[in-house]
Amino acid sequence: MMSSLNQLLVRDVETINKGLLKTFRDFEVPSKWFQLAEQHVLNGGKRIRPVLCIASCEMLGGRKDDVFQAALAVELLHNASLIHDDIIDRDRIRRGKPTIAAQYDDFTAMLVGDLLFSISFKVASRYYRDPRILEALSDAVFSMVNGGSLGLKLRSEIDVTEATYIELAEQKTAALFRAASVIGAVCAGAEQNKIDLMSRFGTTLGVAFQIKDDLLGLIGKEEETGKPVNSDLRNREKTLIAIHALNNARGNDEEILKRFFGRSKDDGIAPVRIKEIFERVGSVDYAIERSWSLINQAKSTIAGLPNNQSKDLLFHICDFAVTRTK
């Protein structure tokens, strides 16, 4: 079963990559920004969000052709957000290669990201008349902006709760998982109650995905993740791991964490020392357990929906979200 699901996933990813290439050929304009946008999108990526969009549609009785262009729009939107994230986080590596900001400058990167936002909505509006599809995409952008604003605010705060972290993850990372799931259901012609279930499913999956991202940013291998290590620590991000440690560390460990996360600049505390405290307090194990709990919750949300191969693929995506190494 697992082998066949992996084959389905690989098949869909290959189809999506071909669709993205065709999209750029259809829209091609002779500009530096467009060429950089194409390079960024086609330079790899897991394509989880468009696969999620397609599988959601097919599970509910729709066809791949009904949702394919919308799935491409979701992936284009995701890639636009990555470029902007790299600017905000000052990250220099993405998918194992220099970011656009690192190759050129923030201004160039910002324009390329904006161009991808435009292409995403252009694709969606060209192929779909149902206003709920554009609404889901625009809601995702609105949510990501709010999440980004909240994330920047939390960098300078110490007393951050787990509930606030979940709110941040729901607004930022989960926004496109939610949009992909909802759009898939809409393109399948599903009833509103099923669309609502898919919204909850995508949101919960997205939060679990973010927790795994936090873990990979801390204990992952750069040659596998394709991202710089310790980026979250450098930016004093209040990940679930950090929040758990801040709430549970005692004595000298607590003092070190509060001093480290209470400042925006280097204070001489080595990241390895912070990682040791995370391990000692049990924060890494807690994050792993929490991510699996959310995955089980996501699966439970759609347990009553039709049982078919596409549903199996959605469950496979759930497991992949928390077992991946990049």
C-alpha positions as a Markdown table, in Angstrom:
| # | Residue | x | y | z |
|---|---|---|---|---|
| 1 | Met | 0.0 | 0.0 | 0.0 |
| 2 | Met | 2.7 | 2.5 | 1.0 |
| 3 | Ser | 4.7 | 1.8 | -2.2 |
| 4 | Ser | 1.6 | 2.5 | -4.4 |
| 5 | Leu | 0.8 | 5.7 | -2.5 |
| 6 | Asn | 4.4 | 6.9 | -2.9 |
| 7 | Gln | 4.1 | 6.2 | -6.6 |
| 8 | Leu | 0.9 | 8.2 | -6.8 |
| 9 | Leu | 2.6 | 11.1 | -4.9 |
| 10 | Val | 5.6 | 11.0 | -7.3 |
| 11 | Arg | 3.2 | 10.8 | -10.3 |
| 12 | Asp | 1.3 | 13.9 | -9.2 |
| 13 | Val | 4.4 | 15.8 | -8.4 |
| 14 | Glu | 5.8 | 15.1 | -11.9 |
| 15 | Thr | 2.5 | 16.2 | -13.4 |
| 16 | Ile | 2.5 | 19.4 | -11.4 |
| 17 | Asn | 6.1 | 20.2 | -12.4 |
| 18 | Lys | 5.1 | 19.8 | -16.1 |
| 19 | Gly | 2.1 | 22.0 | -15.5 |
| 20 | Leu | 4.2 | 24.7 | -13.8 |
| 21 | Leu | 6.6 | 24.7 | -16.7 |
| 22 | Lys | 3.8 | 25.0 | -19.2 |
| 23 | Thr | 2.3 | 27.9 | -17.2 |
| 24 | Phe | 5.5 | 29.9 | -17.5 |
| 25 | Arg | 5.7 | 29.2 | -21.2 |
| 26 | Asp | 2.1 | 30.4 | -21.6 |
| 27 | Phe | 2.8 | 33.6 | -19.7 |
| 28 | Glu | 6.4 | 34.2 | -20.7 |
| 29 | Val | 7.4 | 37.8 | -21.0 |
| 30 | Pro | 10.9 | 39.0 | -21.8 |
| 31 | Ser | 11.9 | 40.3 | -18.3 |
| 32 | Lys | 14.6 | 39.6 | -15.7 |
| 33 | Trp | 11.9 | 39.3 | -13.1 |
| 34 | Phe | 9.9 | 36.7 | -15.0 |
| 35 | Gln | 13.0 | 34.6 | -15.6 |
| 36 | Leu | 14.0 | 34.7 | -11.9 |
| 37 | Ala | 10.4 | 33.8 | -10.9 |
| 38 | Glu | 10.5 | 30.8 | -13.2 |
| 39 | Gln | 13.9 | 29.6 | -11.9 |
| 40 | His | 12.7 | 29.9 | -8.3 |
| 41 | Val | 9.5 | 27.9 | -8.8 |
| 42 | Leu | 11.2 | 25.2 | -11.0 |
| 43 | Asn | 14.1 | 24.8 | -8.6 |
| 44 | Gly | 12.6 | 21.9 | -6.8 |
| 45 | Gly | 10.0 | 21.8 | -4.0 |
| 46 | Lys | 7.9 | 19.1 | -2.4 |
| 47 | Arg | 4.6 | 20.3 | -4.1 |
| 48 | Ile | 2.6 | 19.1 | -1.1 |
| 49 | Arg | 0.0 | 21.9 | -1.4 |
| 50 | Pro | -1.0 | 21.3 | -5.0 |
| 51 | Val | -1.1 | 17.5 | -4.4 |
| 52 | Leu | -3.3 | 18.1 | -1.4 |
| 53 | Cys | -5.6 | 20.2 | -3.6 |
| 54 | Ile | -5.9 | 17.5 | -6.2 |
| 55 | Ala | -6.3 | 14.7 | -3.7 |
| 56 | Ser | -9.0 | 16.6 | -1.8 |
| 57 | Cys | -10.9 | 17.1 | -5.1 |
| 58 | Glu | -10.6 | 13.5 | -6.2 |
| 59 | Met | -11.6 | 12.1 | -2.8 |
| 60 | Leu | -14.9 | 14.1 | -3.0 |
| 61 | Gly | -15.7 | 12.8 | -6.5 |
| 62 | Gly | -14.1 | 15.4 | -8.7 |
| 63 | Arg | -11.5 | 14.9 | -11.5 |
| 64 | Lys | -7.9 | 16.1 | -11.7 |
| 65 | Asp | -8.8 | 18.3 | -14.7 |
| 66 | Asp | -11.4 | 20.1 | -12.5 |
| 67 | Val | -8.8 | 21.3 | -10.1 |
| 68 | Phe | -5.4 | 21.1 | -11.8 |
| 69 | Gln | -5.0 | 24.8 | -12.7 |
| 70 | Ala | -6.2 | 25.9 | -9.2 |
| 71 | Ala | -3.6 | 23.5 | -7.7 |
| 72 | Leu | -0.9 | 25.3 | -9.8 |
| 73 | Ala | -2.2 | 28.6 | -8.5 |
| 74 | Val | -1.8 | 27.4 | -4.9 |
| 75 | Glu | 1.8 | 26.4 | -5.6 |
| 76 | Leu | 2.7 | 29.6 | -7.3 |
| 77 | Leu | 1.2 | 31.5 | -4.3 |
| 78 | His | 3.3 | 29.4 | -2.0 |
| 79 | Asn | 6.5 | 30.1 | -3.9 |
| 80 | Ala | 5.7 | 33.9 | -3.8 |
| 81 | Ser | 5.4 | 33.7 | 0.0 |
| 82 | Leu | 8.7 | 31.8 | 0.3 |
| 83 | Ile | 10.6 | 34.7 | -1.4 |
| 84 | His | 9.1 | 37.2 | 0.9 |
| 85 | Asp | 9.9 | 35.0 | 3.9 |
| 86 | Asp | 13.5 | 34.8 | 2.9 |
| 87 | Ile | 13.7 | 38.6 | 2.9 |
| 88 | Ile | 12.1 | 38.9 | 6.3 |
| 89 | Asp | 14.2 | 36.1 | 7.9 |
| 90 | Arg | 17.4 | 37.1 | 6.1 |
| 91 | Asp | 17.9 | 33.6 | 4.9 |
| 92 | Arg | 20.5 | 33.1 | 2.2 |
| 93 | Ile | 19.8 | 29.5 | 1.2 |
| 94 | Arg | 16.6 | 28.0 | -0.2 |
| 95 | Arg | 16.4 | 24.4 | -1.6 |
| 96 | Gly | 20.1 | 24.2 | -1.4 |
| 97 | Lys | 20.8 | 27.2 | -3.5 |
| 98 | Pro | 21.2 | 31.0 | -2.8 |
| 99 | Thr | 18.0 | 32.9 | -2.4 |
| 100 | Ile | 17.1 | 35.6 | -4.9 |
| 101 | Ala | 17.8 | 38.2 | -2.2 |
| 102 | Ala | 21.2 | 36.6 | -1.7 |
| 103 | Gln | 22.0 | 36.6 | -5.4 |
| 104 | Tyr | 20.8 | 40.1 | -6.1 |
| 105 | Asp | 19.1 | 42.2 | -3.4 |
| 106 | Asp | 15.9 | 42.6 | -1.4 |
| 107 | Phe | 14.3 | 44.9 | -3.9 |
| 108 | Thr | 14.7 | 42.3 | -6.7 |
| 109 | Ala | 13.4 | 39.5 | -4.5 |
| 110 | Met | 10.4 | 41.6 | -3.5 |
| 111 | Leu | 9.5 | 42.3 | -7.2 |
| 112 | Val | 9.8 | 38.6 | -8.1 |
| 113 | Gly | 7.6 | 37.6 | -5.2 |
| 114 | Asp | 5.0 | 40.1 | -6.2 |
| 115 | Leu | 5.1 | 38.9 | -9.8 |
| 116 | Leu | 4.4 | 35.3 | -8.6 |
| 117 | Phe | 1.4 | 36.5 | -6.6 |
| 118 | Ser | 0.1 | 38.2 | -9.8 |
| 119 | Ile | 0.7 | 35.0 | -11.9 |
| 120 | Ser | -1.1 | 32.9 | -9.3 |
| 121 | Phe | -4.2 | 35.0 | -9.4 |
| 122 | Lys | -4.0 | 35.3 | -13.2 |
| 123 | Val | -4.0 | 31.5 | -13.5 |
| 124 | Ala | -6.9 | 31.1 | -11.1 |
| 125 | Ser | -9.0 | 33.8 | -12.8 |
| 126 | Arg | -8.3 | 32.5 | -16.3 |
| 127 | Tyr | -9.6 | 29.0 | -15.6 |
| 128 | Tyr | -12.3 | 29.5 | -12.9 |
| 129 | Arg | -15.5 | 31.5 | -12.5 |
| 130 | Asp | -16.5 | 30.2 | -9.1 |
| 131 | Pro | -15.7 | 33.2 | -6.8 |
| 132 | Arg | -14.9 | 30.9 | -3.9 |
| 133 | Ile | -11.6 | 29.9 | -5.5 |
| 134 | Leu | -10.3 | 33.4 | -5.7 |
| 135 | Glu | -11.7 | 34.1 | -2.3 |
| 136 | Ala | -9.8 | 31.1 | -0.8 |
| 137 | Leu | -6.6 | 32.4 | -2.4 |
| 138 | Ser | -7.1 | 36.0 | -1.3 |
| 139 | Asp | -8.0 | 34.8 | 2.2 |
| 140 | Ala | -4.8 | 32.8 | 2.3 |
| 141 | Val | -2.8 | 35.9 | 1.5 |
| 142 | Phe | -4.6 | 38.0 | 4.0 |
| 143 | Ser | -4.0 | 35.3 | 6.7 |
| 144 | Met | -0.3 | 35.0 | 5.8 |
| 145 | Val | 0.2 | 38.8 | 6.1 |
| 146 | Asn | -1.5 | 38.7 | 9.5 |
| 147 | Gly | 0.6 | 35.7 | 10.6 |
| 148 | Gly | 3.8 | 37.4 | 9.4 |
| 149 | Ser | 3.0 | 40.5 | 11.4 |
| 150 | Leu | 2.3 | 38.5 | 14.5 |
| 151 | Gly | 5.5 | 36.5 | 14.1 |
| 152 | Leu | 7.6 | 39.6 | 13.9 |
| 153 | Lys | 5.9 | 41.0 | 17.0 |
| 154 | Leu | 6.5 | 37.8 | 19.0 |
| 155 | Arg | 10.3 | 38.0 | 18.3 |
| 156 | Ser | 10.6 | 40.7 | 20.9 |
| 157 | Glu | 8.4 | 39.0 | 23.5 |
| 158 | Ile | 9.2 | 36.4 | 26.1 |
| 159 | Asp | 5.9 | 35.4 | 27.6 |
| 160 | Val | 4.4 | 33.6 | 24.5 |
| 161 | Thr | 1.9 | 30.9 | 25.1 |
| 162 | Glu | 1.4 | 27.7 | 23.1 |
| 163 | Ala | -2.1 | 29.0 | 22.1 |
| 164 | Thr | -0.5 | 32.1 | 20.5 |
| 165 | Tyr | 1.9 | 29.8 | 18.6 |
| 166 | Ile | -1.0 | 27.8 | 17.3 |
| 167 | Glu | -2.7 | 31.0 | 16.2 |
| 168 | Leu | 0.4 | 32.1 | 14.4 |
| 169 | Ala | 0.8 | 28.7 | 12.7 |
| 170 | Glu | -2.9 | 28.7 | 11.7 |
| 171 | Gln | -2.6 | 32.1 | 10.1 |
| 172 | Lys | 0.8 | 31.7 | 8.4 |
| 173 | Thr | 1.8 | 28.2 | 7.4 |
| 174 | Ala | -1.6 | 26.6 | 7.6 |
| 175 | Ala | -3.2 | 29.3 | 5.3 |
| 176 | Leu | -2.3 | 27.6 | 2.1 |
| 177 | Phe | -2.9 | 24.1 | 3.4 |
| 178 | Arg | -6.4 | 25.3 | 4.3 |
| 179 | Ala | -6.8 | 27.0 | 0.9 |
| 180 | Ala | -5.7 | 23.9 | -1.0 |
| 181 | Ser | -8.1 | 21.7 | 0.9 |
| 182 | Val | -11.0 | 24.1 | 0.4 |
| 183 | Ile | -10.3 | 24.7 | -3.2 |
| 184 | Gly | -10.2 | 21.0 | -3.9 |
| 185 | Ala | -13.6 | 20.5 | -2.2 |
| 186 | Val | -15.1 | 23.4 | -4.1 |
| 187 | Cys | -13.8 | 22.1 | -7.5 |
| 188 | Ala | -15.4 | 18.8 | -6.7 |
| 189 | Gly | -18.7 | 20.4 | -6.2 |
| 190 | Ala | -18.9 | 19.3 | -2.5 |
| 191 | Glu | -21.6 | 20.5 | -0.1 |
| 192 | Gln | -20.7 | 23.3 | 2.3 |
| 193 | Asn | -20.4 | 20.9 | 5.3 |
| 194 | Lys | -17.7 | 18.9 | 3.5 |
| 195 | Ile | -15.9 | 22.1 | 2.5 |
| 196 | Asp | -15.9 | 23.1 | 6.2 |
| 197 | Leu | -14.4 | 19.7 | 7.1 |
| 198 | Met | -11.7 | 20.1 | 4.5 |
| 199 | Ser | -10.9 | 23.6 | 5.9 |
| 200 | Arg | -10.4 | 22.2 | 9.4 |
| 201 | Phe | -8.4 | 19.3 | 8.0 |
| 202 | Gly | -6.0 | 21.6 | 6.0 |
| 203 | Thr | -5.6 | 23.9 | 9.0 |
| 204 | Thr | -4.7 | 21.2 | 11.4 |
| 205 | Leu | -2.3 | 19.5 | 8.9 |
| 206 | Gly | -0.7 | 22.9 | 8.3 |
| 207 | Val | 0.0 | 23.5 | 12.0 |
| 208 | Ala | 1.6 | 20.0 | 12.3 |
| 209 | Phe | 3.7 | 20.7 | 9.2 |
| 210 | Gln | 4.9 | 23.9 | 10.8 |
| 211 | Ile | 6.0 | 22.1 | 14.0 |
| 212 | Lys | 7.9 | 19.7 | 11.9 |
| 213 | Asp | 9.6 | 22.6 | 10.1 |
| 214 | Asp | 10.6 | 24.0 | 13.5 |
| 215 | Leu | 12.1 | 20.6 | 14.4 |
| 216 | Leu | 14.0 | 20.4 | 11.1 |
| 217 | Gly | 15.3 | 23.9 | 11.6 |
| 218 | Leu | 16.8 | 22.8 | 14.9 |
| 219 | Ile | 17.9 | 19.2 | 14.4 |
| 220 | Gly | 17.7 | 18.7 | 10.7 |
| 221 | Lys | 20.7 | 18.4 | 8.3 |
| 222 | Glu | 21.3 | 21.3 | 6.0 |
| 223 | Glu | 22.3 | 19.0 | 3.1 |
| 224 | Glu | 18.9 | 17.4 | 3.4 |
| 225 | Thr | 16.6 | 20.4 | 4.2 |
| 226 | Gly | 18.3 | 22.8 | 1.8 |
| 227 | Lys | 17.9 | 25.5 | 4.4 |
| 228 | Pro | 20.3 | 27.2 | 6.8 |
| 229 | Val | 20.5 | 25.7 | 10.2 |
| 230 | Asn | 19.7 | 27.7 | 13.3 |
| 231 | Ser | 17.7 | 30.3 | 11.4 |
| 232 | Asp | 14.9 | 30.3 | 14.0 |
| 233 | Leu | 17.4 | 30.7 | 16.8 |
| 234 | Arg | 19.2 | 33.5 | 15.0 |
| 235 | Asn | 15.8 | 35.3 | 14.6 |
| 236 | Arg | 14.7 | 34.5 | 18.2 |
| 237 | Glu | 11.6 | 32.8 | 16.8 |
| 238 | Lys | 9.2 | 31.6 | 19.4 |
| 239 | Thr | 8.8 | 28.1 | 18.0 |
| 240 | Leu | 6.7 | 25.5 | 20.0 |
| 241 | Ile | 10.1 | 24.1 | 21.1 |
| 242 | Ala | 11.3 | 27.4 | 22.5 |
| 243 | Ile | 7.9 | 28.1 | 24.1 |
| 244 | His | 7.9 | 24.8 | 25.9 |
| 245 | Ala | 11.4 | 25.3 | 27.1 |
| 246 | Leu | 10.8 | 28.8 | 28.3 |
| 247 | Asn | 7.8 | 27.5 | 30.3 |
| 248 | Asn | 9.5 | 24.4 | 31.7 |
| 249 | Ala | 13.2 | 25.3 | 32.2 |
| 250 | Arg | 14.3 | 26.1 | 35.7 |
| 251 | Gly | 17.4 | 27.6 | 37.4 |
| 252 | Asn | 20.3 | 28.5 | 35.2 |
| 253 | Asp | 18.7 | 27.0 | 32.1 |
| 254 | Glu | 15.7 | 29.3 | 32.6 |
| 255 | Glu | 17.9 | 32.4 | 33.0 |
| 256 | Ile | 19.9 | 31.5 | 29.8 |
| 257 | Leu | 16.8 | 31.1 | 27.8 |
| 258 | Lys | 15.2 | 34.3 | 28.9 |
| 259 | Arg | 18.4 | 36.2 | 28.2 |
| 260 | Phe | 18.7 | 34.6 | 24.8 |
| 261 | Phe | 15.2 | 35.0 | 23.6 |
| 262 | Gly | 14.8 | 38.4 | 25.3 |
| 263 | Arg | 17.3 | 40.0 | 23.0 |
| 264 | Ser | 17.3 | 40.6 | 19.2 |
| 265 | Lys | 21.1 | 40.5 | 18.8 |
| 266 | Asp | 23.9 | 38.1 | 19.5 |
| 267 | Asp | 24.8 | 38.1 | 23.2 |
| 268 | Gly | 27.5 | 35.4 | 23.1 |
| 269 | Ile | 25.2 | 32.5 | 23.9 |
| 270 | Ala | 26.0 | 29.7 | 21.4 |
| 271 | Pro | 23.0 | 28.1 | 19.6 |
| 272 | Val | 24.4 | 24.7 | 20.7 |
| 273 | Arg | 23.9 | 25.7 | 24.3 |
| 274 | Ile | 20.2 | 26.5 | 23.6 |
| 275 | Lys | 19.8 | 23.2 | 21.8 |
| 276 | Glu | 21.2 | 21.4 | 24.8 |
| 277 | Ile | 18.6 | 23.0 | 27.1 |
| 278 | Phe | 15.8 | 22.1 | 24.7 |
| 279 | Glu | 16.9 | 18.5 | 24.8 |
| 280 | Arg | 17.3 | 18.5 | 28.6 |
| 281 | Val | 13.9 | 20.1 | 29.2 |
| 282 | Gly | 12.2 | 17.6 | 26.9 |
| 283 | Ser | 11.0 | 20.3 | 24.4 |
| 284 | Val | 12.1 | 18.5 | 21.3 |
| 285 | Asp | 10.2 | 15.3 | 22.3 |
| 286 | Tyr | 7.2 | 17.4 | 23.2 |
| 287 | Ala | 7.1 | 19.0 | 19.8 |
| 288 | Ile | 7.3 | 15.6 | 18.1 |
| 289 | Glu | 4.4 | 14.3 | 20.2 |
| 290 | Arg | 2.4 | 17.4 | 19.6 |
| 291 | Ser | 2.8 | 17.2 | 15.8 |
| 292 | Trp | 1.7 | 13.5 | 15.8 |
| 293 | Ser | -1.3 | 14.4 | 17.9 |
| 294 | Leu | -2.4 | 17.1 | 15.4 |
| 295 | Ile | -1.9 | 14.7 | 12.5 |
| 296 | Asn | -4.2 | 12.2 | 14.2 |
| 297 | Gln | -6.7 | 15.0 | 14.7 |
| 298 | Ala | -6.5 | 15.9 | 11.0 |
| 299 | Lys | -7.1 | 12.3 | 10.0 |
| 300 | Ser | -10.1 | 12.1 | 12.3 |
| 301 | Thr | -11.6 | 15.2 | 10.8 |
| 302 | Ile | -12.1 | 13.6 | 7.4 |
| 303 | Ala | -12.6 | 10.0 | 8.7 |
| 304 | Gly | -16.3 | 10.1 | 7.7 |
| 305 | Leu | -15.6 | 11.3 | 4.1 |
| 306 | Pro | -15.5 | 8.8 | 1.2 |
| 307 | Asn | -13.0 | 6.0 | 1.5 |
| 308 | Asn | -11.0 | 5.7 | -1.7 |
| 309 | Gln | -7.4 | 5.9 | -3.0 |
| 310 | Ser | -7.3 | 9.7 | -2.8 |
| 311 | Lys | -8.3 | 9.6 | 0.9 |
| 312 | Asp | -5.5 | 7.1 | 1.5 |
| 313 | Leu | -3.2 | 9.6 | -0.3 |
| 314 | Leu | -4.3 | 12.4 | 2.0 |
| 315 | Phe | -3.5 | 10.2 | 5.0 |
| 316 | His | -0.1 | 9.5 | 3.4 |
| 317 | Ile | 0.5 | 13.2 | 3.1 |
| 318 | Cys | -0.3 | 13.6 | 6.8 |
| 319 | Asp | 2.2 | 11.0 | 7.7 |
| 320 | Phe | 4.8 | 12.5 | 5.4 |
| 321 | Ala | 4.3 | 15.9 | 6.9 |
| 322 | Val | 5.7 | 14.8 | 10.3 |
| 323 | Thr | 8.2 | 12.1 | 9.1 |
| 324 | Arg | 10.0 | 14.0 | 6.3 |
| 325 | Thr | 13.6 | 15.0 | 6.5 |
| 326 | Lys | 13.3 | 18.2 | 4.4 |
